[in-house]
């Protein structure tokens, strides 16, 4: 295993090698990119195509889009399910994405894009956007759909609110999304850090809209009020799935508690005269039925929820819940139409939709 000493994470005070050093000659990025892409495509069971501009894109090999079934003793192992046609996405150029990663590293910031292994991360980083994840990169809960590592996070960084604001300003963001890991270990659930971060962003980017995506704060109304009082434009708390699946998908959460959090935020906004929109989202493909999704929409409207997102669940790692079904785009269109009829001000429903994906486009009066 001696050769593994050559692999050294950047930033450590140890010798670092390179492909050029090992080969004894200069190596261009293009020389490495294509073979690396081919190896990744082979490992992931995908096909590579090169567009007119020379940009490589990956697509799933044609196969059945059904989900894994139990294997009987002695039976042949079924073929691993592949992404259907509508979930294929091109691989964007890496230039802008690297700038975003470097900026985040410089400010010592985390993003939910990275922590949750969001499939839209290359696109969003390529557009120069990101959703900031405060309060650490380990979560005190262990939801079975989420790739954020469970564990005991450290104390909140005193300089984190300013670091988020400075990073957002450097990126030139006009809509800033702030989320967090769940901090059940903190008396206030991390709500004070949310409030400080919103105020710092407001100070440096007074023209930007600010969206918070919060945990449930264990049902603490004071924590919800603390965050809303800082003046975000959007208060987002995701119900994530239908109530029947909570014990399996979100065992440490409660469906009714999540609805209450949204209800408290809306009630505060009305009582205080704050121009606050409430927002929620759910994933599909975990075993829910179409009727159950429709009932969740109705529940959200009953608590005054203004904005809704619905997207396809994708298994981030083999240890997470498997995908039970790939929902076709036409069903997302039907859900969007139904949600608008229920009275939602705006709805984003499509396979690639996530809470923070093109979040600014769902705001009434803003598109793109």
C-alpha positions as CSV (number, residue, x, y, z in Angstrom):
1,X,0.0,0.0,0.0
2,X,3.0,2.3,-0.1
3,X,1.8,4.0,-3.3
4,X,-1.2,5.4,-1.5
5,X,1.2,7.9,0.2
6,X,1.1,9.8,-3.2
7,X,-2.5,10.6,-2.7
8,X,-2.6,13.6,-0.3
9,X,-5.5,16.0,0.2
10,X,-4.8,19.6,-0.7
11,X,-3.9,21.8,2.2
12,X,-1.9,19.3,4.3
13,X,1.7,20.0,5.1
14,X,3.0,17.0,3.2
15,X,4.5,16.3,-0.2
16,X,1.9,16.4,-3.1
17,X,2.5,14.7,-6.4
18,X,0.8,15.2,-9.8
19,X,0.2,13.2,-13.0
20,X,2.9,15.3,-14.7
21,X,5.4,14.5,-12.0
22,X,4.7,10.8,-12.1
23,X,4.9,10.7,-16.0
24,X,7.9,13.0,-16.2
25,X,6.2,15.3,-18.8
26,X,3.6,18.0,-19.1
27,X,0.0,16.8,-19.1
28,X,-2.8,18.9,-20.4
29,X,-6.2,18.9,-18.8
30,X,-7.9,17.7,-22.0
31,X,-5.6,14.7,-22.0
32,X,-6.9,13.6,-18.6
33,X,-10.5,14.7,-18.9
34,X,-11.7,12.3,-21.6
35,X,-10.2,9.1,-20.1
36,X,-11.5,10.0,-16.7
37,X,-15.0,10.7,-18.1
38,X,-14.9,7.3,-19.9
39,X,-13.9,5.5,-16.7
40,X,-16.7,7.2,-14.7
41,X,-19.2,6.5,-17.4
42,X,-18.2,2.8,-17.4
43,X,-18.4,2.6,-13.6
44,X,-21.9,4.3,-13.6
45,X,-23.2,2.3,-16.5
46,X,-23.6,5.4,-18.8
47,X,-22.8,6.4,-22.3
48,X,-20.7,9.4,-23.3
49,X,-21.5,11.7,-26.2
50,X,-19.7,14.8,-27.4
51,X,-21.6,17.8,-28.6
52,X,-20.8,20.2,-31.4
53,X,-18.9,22.4,-28.9
54,X,-16.8,19.5,-27.7
55,X,-18.5,19.3,-24.4
56,X,-19.0,15.8,-23.1
57,X,-22.3,14.7,-21.8
58,X,-23.4,11.4,-20.1
59,X,-26.6,9.5,-20.7
60,X,-27.9,6.3,-19.2
61,X,-27.7,3.2,-21.3
62,X,-31.2,2.0,-22.4
63,X,-32.6,-0.4,-19.9
64,X,-35.7,-1.1,-17.8
65,X,-36.5,1.8,-15.4
66,X,-38.1,-0.4,-12.8
67,X,-36.7,-0.6,-9.3
68,X,-34.8,-3.3,-7.5
69,X,-36.8,-6.4,-6.4
70,X,-35.8,-8.9,-3.8
71,X,-33.6,-11.7,-5.2
72,X,-34.7,-15.2,-4.4
73,X,-31.9,-17.7,-3.3
74,X,-30.1,-19.0,-6.3
75,X,-31.9,-16.6,-8.7
76,X,-29.9,-14.4,-11.1
77,X,-29.3,-10.9,-9.8
78,X,-31.5,-8.4,-11.6
79,X,-29.9,-5.6,-13.6
80,X,-29.3,-2.4,-11.7
81,X,-32.0,0.2,-12.6
82,X,-30.8,3.1,-14.6
83,X,-32.0,6.6,-14.8
84,X,-34.8,7.1,-17.3
85,X,-34.4,9.4,-20.3
86,X,-36.0,12.4,-18.6
87,X,-33.4,12.4,-15.8
88,X,-30.4,12.7,-18.0
89,X,-28.4,15.9,-17.8
90,X,-25.3,17.2,-19.6
91,X,-22.1,17.7,-17.8
92,X,-21.4,21.5,-17.7
93,X,-18.0,23.1,-18.2
94,X,-15.9,23.1,-15.0
95,X,-14.6,26.7,-15.1
96,X,-17.2,28.6,-13.1
97,X,-17.9,25.6,-10.9
98,X,-14.3,25.7,-9.7
99,X,-14.5,29.3,-8.9
100,X,-17.5,28.6,-6.6
101,X,-15.7,25.8,-4.9
102,X,-12.6,27.9,-4.3
103,X,-14.7,30.7,-2.9
104,X,-16.5,28.4,-0.5
105,X,-13.2,26.9,0.6
106,X,-11.7,30.4,1.2
107,X,-14.6,31.4,3.4
108,X,-14.7,27.9,5.1
109,X,-18.4,27.5,4.1
110,X,-20.5,24.4,3.4
111,X,-23.4,24.1,1.0
112,X,-26.3,21.8,1.0
113,X,-25.4,21.2,-2.7
114,X,-22.2,19.4,-1.5
115,X,-23.4,18.0,1.8
116,X,-26.6,16.4,0.4
117,X,-24.9,15.3,-2.9
118,X,-27.5,17.2,-4.9
119,X,-27.6,16.0,-8.5
120,X,-28.0,19.6,-9.7
121,X,-24.7,20.7,-8.0
122,X,-22.6,20.9,-11.2
123,X,-25.3,22.9,-13.0
124,X,-25.8,25.3,-10.1
125,X,-22.1,25.8,-9.4
126,X,-21.7,26.3,-13.1
127,X,-24.2,29.1,-13.0
128,X,-22.3,30.7,-10.0
129,X,-25.0,29.9,-7.4
130,X,-25.1,27.8,-4.3
131,X,-27.3,27.2,-1.2
132,X,-25.3,28.0,2.0
133,X,-25.5,25.4,4.8
134,X,-24.8,26.9,8.2
135,X,-24.2,25.4,11.6
136,X,-21.8,22.7,10.5
137,X,-21.7,19.8,8.1
138,X,-22.9,17.0,10.5
139,X,-26.5,16.6,11.4
140,X,-28.0,15.5,14.8
141,X,-30.6,13.5,12.9
142,X,-30.3,10.6,10.5
143,X,-33.0,10.8,7.8
144,X,-32.8,7.8,5.5
145,X,-33.0,9.9,2.3
146,X,-30.4,12.5,3.1
147,X,-26.7,12.3,2.4
148,X,-25.6,14.8,5.0
149,X,-23.5,12.9,7.5
150,X,-25.1,12.3,10.9
151,X,-23.0,13.0,13.9
152,X,-22.2,15.6,16.6
153,X,-21.5,19.0,15.1
154,X,-19.3,21.5,16.7
155,X,-20.3,24.9,18.2
156,X,-21.7,27.5,15.8
157,X,-19.0,29.6,14.1
158,X,-19.2,33.2,15.4
159,X,-18.0,34.6,12.1
160,X,-20.2,32.3,9.9
161,X,-23.0,34.9,9.3
162,X,-20.5,37.4,8.0
163,X,-18.7,34.8,5.9
164,X,-22.0,33.8,4.2
165,X,-22.8,37.4,3.5
166,X,-19.4,38.1,2.0
167,X,-19.4,35.0,-0.1
168,X,-22.9,35.9,-1.4
169,X,-21.7,39.4,-2.2
170,X,-18.6,38.1,-4.1
171,X,-20.9,35.7,-6.1
172,X,-23.2,38.6,-7.0
173,X,-26.3,36.7,-5.8
174,X,-29.6,38.4,-6.2
175,X,-31.4,35.6,-4.3
176,X,-29.6,34.0,-1.3
177,X,-30.7,30.7,0.1
178,X,-29.6,29.8,3.7
179,X,-30.2,26.3,5.1
180,X,-28.7,24.3,7.9
181,X,-28.2,20.9,9.4
182,X,-30.6,20.0,12.2
183,X,-29.2,21.1,15.5
184,X,-31.3,19.3,18.2
185,X,-28.3,19.8,20.5
186,X,-28.7,23.6,20.7
187,X,-31.3,25.1,23.0
188,X,-32.5,27.4,20.2
189,X,-32.1,24.8,17.5
190,X,-29.7,27.2,15.7
191,X,-32.4,29.8,15.1
192,X,-30.2,32.6,16.4
193,X,-27.5,31.8,13.9
194,X,-30.1,31.8,11.1
195,X,-31.3,35.3,12.3
196,X,-27.7,36.6,12.4
197,X,-26.9,35.3,9.0
198,X,-30.1,36.8,7.4
199,X,-29.2,40.2,9.0
200,X,-25.6,40.1,7.7
201,X,-26.8,39.3,4.2
202,X,-29.3,42.1,4.4
203,X,-26.5,44.5,5.4
204,X,-24.2,43.6,2.5
205,X,-26.8,42.8,-0.1
206,X,-29.8,45.1,0.7
207,X,-31.4,44.5,-2.7
208,X,-31.2,40.7,-2.7
209,X,-34.1,38.5,-1.7
210,X,-33.3,36.0,1.2
211,X,-34.8,32.6,1.6
212,X,-34.3,30.4,4.7
213,X,-34.8,26.6,4.6
214,X,-35.0,25.6,8.2
215,X,-35.3,22.4,10.3
216,X,-38.4,22.0,12.5
217,X,-36.7,23.4,15.6
218,X,-38.4,20.5,17.5
219,X,-41.6,22.5,17.2
220,X,-40.4,25.6,19.1
221,X,-42.5,28.6,18.2
222,X,-39.9,31.0,19.7
223,X,-37.3,29.7,17.3
224,X,-39.6,30.2,14.3
225,X,-40.3,33.7,15.4
226,X,-36.6,34.4,15.9
227,X,-35.9,33.5,12.3
228,X,-38.9,35.2,10.8
229,X,-38.2,38.4,12.8
230,X,-34.8,38.7,11.0
231,X,-36.7,39.6,7.9
232,X,-36.3,36.8,5.3
233,X,-38.5,37.1,2.2
234,X,-39.2,33.3,2.1
235,X,-39.5,30.9,5.1
236,X,-39.1,27.4,3.7
237,X,-39.6,24.2,5.7
238,X,-39.9,20.9,3.8
239,X,-42.4,18.2,4.7
240,X,-40.3,16.0,2.4
241,X,-42.7,13.1,2.1
242,X,-46.3,11.9,2.8
243,X,-47.2,11.2,6.4
244,X,-47.5,7.4,6.0
245,X,-43.8,7.2,5.1
246,X,-42.4,9.4,8.0
247,X,-41.4,6.5,10.2
248,X,-39.3,5.0,7.4
249,X,-38.0,8.2,5.7
250,X,-37.8,10.8,8.6
251,X,-38.0,8.7,11.8
252,X,-37.0,11.7,14.1
253,X,-39.5,14.1,12.5
254,X,-43.3,14.5,12.7
255,X,-45.5,15.4,9.8
256,X,-48.0,17.4,11.9
257,X,-45.1,19.3,13.6
258,X,-43.8,20.3,10.2
259,X,-47.2,21.7,9.3
260,X,-47.3,23.6,12.6
261,X,-43.9,25.2,11.8
262,X,-45.3,26.5,8.5
263,X,-48.5,27.6,10.2
264,X,-46.6,29.6,12.9
265,X,-44.5,31.3,10.3
266,X,-47.6,32.4,8.3
267,X,-49.5,33.5,11.4
268,X,-46.5,35.6,12.5
269,X,-46.3,37.2,9.1
270,X,-50.0,38.1,9.2
271,X,-49.9,39.4,12.8
272,X,-46.8,41.5,12.3
273,X,-47.5,42.6,8.8
274,X,-44.4,41.0,7.4
275,X,-44.3,40.4,3.6
276,X,-43.2,36.8,4.2
277,X,-43.9,33.9,1.9
278,X,-44.0,30.4,3.2
279,X,-42.7,27.5,1.2
280,X,-42.5,23.7,1.4
281,X,-41.4,20.8,-0.7
282,X,-41.6,17.1,-1.0
283,X,-39.8,14.3,-2.9
284,X,-41.6,11.6,-4.8
285,X,-40.4,8.1,-5.7
286,X,-40.2,6.8,-2.1
287,X,-43.4,4.7,-2.2
288,X,-46.1,7.3,-2.0
289,X,-49.2,7.3,-4.1
290,X,-50.4,10.1,-6.3
291,X,-53.5,10.6,-4.1
292,X,-51.2,10.9,-1.0
293,X,-49.2,13.6,-2.7
294,X,-52.5,15.5,-3.5
295,X,-53.5,15.2,0.2
296,X,-50.2,16.7,1.3
297,X,-50.8,19.7,-1.1
298,X,-54.2,20.2,0.6
299,X,-52.7,20.1,4.0
300,X,-50.1,22.7,3.1
301,X,-52.7,25.0,1.7
302,X,-54.7,24.6,4.9
303,X,-51.7,26.1,6.9
304,X,-51.3,29.0,4.4
305,X,-48.3,27.7,2.5
306,X,-47.7,30.0,-0.6
307,X,-45.0,28.2,-2.6
308,X,-44.5,24.5,-3.4
309,X,-41.7,22.3,-4.9
310,X,-42.0,18.7,-6.0
311,X,-39.0,16.7,-7.3
312,X,-37.9,13.1,-7.9
313,X,-36.0,11.4,-5.1
314,X,-32.7,9.9,-6.2
315,X,-30.8,7.6,-3.9
316,X,-27.6,9.4,-3.0
317,X,-25.6,6.3,-1.8
318,X,-26.4,2.5,-1.6
319,X,-27.0,2.9,2.1
320,X,-29.9,5.2,1.6
321,X,-33.5,4.4,0.8
322,X,-33.9,2.9,-2.7
323,X,-36.0,4.6,-5.4
324,X,-39.4,2.9,-5.6
325,X,-40.5,4.6,-8.8
326,X,-39.3,7.1,-11.4
327,X,-42.2,9.5,-11.8
328,X,-42.7,10.6,-15.5
329,X,-42.7,14.4,-16.3
330,X,-46.4,14.3,-17.2
331,X,-47.3,13.5,-13.6
332,X,-45.3,16.4,-12.3
333,X,-47.2,18.7,-14.7
334,X,-50.5,17.3,-13.3
335,X,-49.4,17.9,-9.8
336,X,-48.4,21.5,-10.6
337,X,-51.8,22.2,-12.3
338,X,-53.6,20.7,-9.2
339,X,-51.5,22.7,-6.8
340,X,-52.2,26.0,-8.6
341,X,-55.9,25.2,-8.5
342,X,-55.6,24.8,-4.8
343,X,-54.3,28.3,-4.5
344,X,-50.5,28.1,-4.3
345,X,-49.0,31.3,-5.6
346,X,-46.3,29.5,-7.5
347,X,-45.2,25.8,-8.0
348,X,-42.1,24.2,-9.3
349,X,-42.8,20.5,-10.1
350,X,-40.4,18.5,-12.3
351,X,-38.0,15.6,-11.9
352,X,-34.9,17.7,-11.2
353,X,-36.6,20.2,-8.9
354,X,-35.2,20.6,-5.4
355,X,-36.0,23.2,-2.8
356,X,-33.1,25.5,-3.7
357,X,-32.9,24.7,-7.4
358,X,-33.6,27.9,-9.4
359,X,-35.2,29.1,-6.1
360,X,-35.5,32.7,-7.4
361,X,-37.6,31.7,-10.3
362,X,-40.5,30.5,-8.1
363,X,-40.9,33.9,-6.4
364,X,-44.0,35.7,-7.7
365,X,-42.8,38.5,-10.0
366,X,-39.4,36.9,-10.7
367,X,-38.5,34.4,-13.3
368,X,-35.1,32.9,-14.4
